[in-house]
């Protein structure tokens, strides 16, 4: 038994890349980790996510005053 010593767990989690104001960001890792796909929130929509983030998005941040919807499948289908 050791008294008087404190051990700190090494932080292996990297700082999240911030999502700029007015943008929607989809991150490939949980808890907003990894290099996000960033898109300005504007009228209109993106039909399909680029292959770099498709089926890999784990976290999403909407840092705008607009509504952002992400669907599981094409043509606004799925959950």
BELURQUI-V749400 format. One line per field, one symbol per residue. phi: phi as a letter, one per 20 degrees, with the letter a starting at -180 (. if undefined). burial: b if it has 16 or more other ideal C-beta (glycine too) atoms within 10 Angstrom, else e. A space follows every 10 residues. Layout:
# BELURQUI-V749400
phi=???
burial=???
This chain:
# BELURQUI-V749400
phi=.cdndcddff edeeffffef gncdcddfcf lmenefedcf fbgobdfcff gfdgmcfdcc cddcedeccc dfcflldnf
burial=eeeeeeeeee eeeeebeebe eebbbbbbbe ebbbebbebe eeeeeeeebe eebeeebebe bbebeeebee eeeeeeeee
